[in-house]
């Protein structure tokens, strides 16, 4: 196992382009007061230098890059002998500690070492933070943001993280409040508490229930408690990707969270957590960038680390810009492009991973005019958006004997009233007819039909029950729906 240290500032910020001389300063926390060398190189399309070739640990260094005619500065690539990893992931483990979660938390803990080994094989480091939550709505102070022996909320020592997992105790709670865990990440300046300058930032959320959504009120805002929609915006703006381990019943409740942030969904009931962690490691590798390859800030400040530093300046032609590649899905799997940005003429591949029970249906370009052949395309001179769609693998559903289509009826307080289902059909139809039948006492009552179990979000339609308290709905195969009665 490779030895890790928490790094504080390799990565960065805003793109800055110009035609003249460009200066950059950079900062990395030091570990010892010793001298090390600073080596500066370029890609051949300009000049670059450091104001000193040797500096003690914790001393300041300034880099300057000057592009040749027809080129402009692109980025610094900075590496140090303090680390043998080409990139690092910073993961906040957000754990639901209500009573039913004990065995799931144990499975994650038992596979932390496997996750580290999987990442080691990819030359990828790992920093970890742990927040446990239950029901902050009814039990103020129940959310715990753990501090490690180094006095911070971050560690790269897997044994120390496992020790924290061992201390986690499950208990009571009715309204799960993961957003109160998110609140713990907010620093006084409004930014999120990830290692300074980090670029590969993730949240790993483990829960087997829907969540209580704090309302957008002055009282809640004073406590930095915001609705889930607000947190999604904060994560998107900060580049934080959120992966959710939860039951299939509640996948729709968290769909915006993991889809809009570029995370992934994993069925929490899976028996093979070793495979789940391996898949998560693959996802981290595919969605992270090499540390130091995206440093554009000017000035860029660095304190010399306890090791030698190599800084390489990269330039690009003034009239040849890289364009972005964005991959979106329908929520039933994940997909990635081989590169996030590319120059016109580069070959780009799309890789798709369907969720369990689904298979790939189509890969199409919806913006940018790219022409796909066998899920690859040549990058045009435009930003590109690729849409990946999956379809249900009905053979898998039927062969596995999974339940087919259910509608769960709830009153306005989300108390279960009745369950209706239809599992009697032949062949492979596009849908199955399910009848909501509540009896004549519910005649004429109205409500919202929503996707997912115990969900009042993702409204499909508003319906009125007939004189017998019934309504017939065309349901998708192997789908759960909620009918929530109005008051």
C-alpha angles and dihedrals in degrees: 000000000000120000113248134201126191107251119207114198118011105128139037174163146315130006113244123185132183142149099234136058115322124201126199132184123191140197135207125165114252130225103194142019100246135119123257137174129257114210119190124194137161139210089250098263098097145354131273137181145172123231088232131022093207129040137169121243108278092021124125125254129185124204124200125195125191119187124218119245111291093024136090133200115272110173149317120249107205126185132174135198088232089084134041093196124100092209142002137219121211110203129186110202106212108194129194105219100187116129101274095054103073098100094043092053089048091054092052091047091049090054101044090096089050090053090052091049092048089052092045088059088056092048089246127141126215133214117187137202126179130209123173123199139178125155111343090163093069101017109046111205095026092120112091124199105194124223121207131217091270089065094249136096091247134077136169092197108103092196090058091049090050089051089056090049088053089056094052111109124193120222146145128332138136107187108047110215112192090158088068086060088054088052089063089063093061115103123205092263091056096252124121121260102247122133108290113270093005119149105183101069125161143170120214107198121191118192138136098201143060117262137247108240114217111226122242097256134140091245093054093042089055087060092044089248110147137172117268090252090061092050091050089055091049092051093046091049092048094044093242114153117210123207117193126205105194143129119288087242090067100036091104091052091060098032096106090048098055097030101048093043094048095247130134137246122231126184105243091208093065113129094210107068091161089064090043090055091046090052089048090052090051089050092050091050093049097047100041130085130222111269111256099017097101103048108135103147120125114227095027111189125208135171111211112261125221091271144051117290130214118194121188122190118215125198134188135203113272094232098042115076131181117239129212128251117207122186120198129180138197090249097260096100142351131262137184139193119230088241134021093213131020143174120245111279097029118129114242127192128201120213120194131195114192120211117248109289094025137092134197114276107171146347113204138165111239097175134025102032098259115164113220126211117178090343094306132101143177111250112251124208091268142070110274131213118194122196117206117195128192131196132205117271096223093182090061093048094049096041091049092052092233119167113270121211128347135174115200115200119210134180120237090276090055094252112150113253104172144336122227124185145164121210097157113101139112130232123352109312124180090238143358126227114241121186121212103214115178099153134250094295087073095048113142095009118140134214148145125275108214136181116251135029119292091003131138093179131080093047112204097185143333112245141187121216116235126240090283094050091253139128129178119218133186102231128192117247113271092005131136122215136184125216107199114194120222118240 
